[in-house]
C-alpha cells in the first residue's frame, strides 16, 4: 500500500447542498410538471420524492395528464 497524496488529501471538491438550492430545484421541478400538463393543484399536494420521480418520466406524466383531462 502506498502513502502518497491520494491517501492524505481530504475531499473538499464537492460543495454542500444548501436548503435554498434544494428549494429552488424543487420549485423548478414542480414548474416542469405543470408545463408537462399536470394540474397545479395536484402538483402542490405531492411531496418532493413523488415530484422527482415524475420529472424523470415525462411519458408517464403525459399519460396521467391525458387520463385526467
Order of alpha helices (4+ residues) and beta strands (2+ residues): alpha-alpha-alpha-alpha-alpha
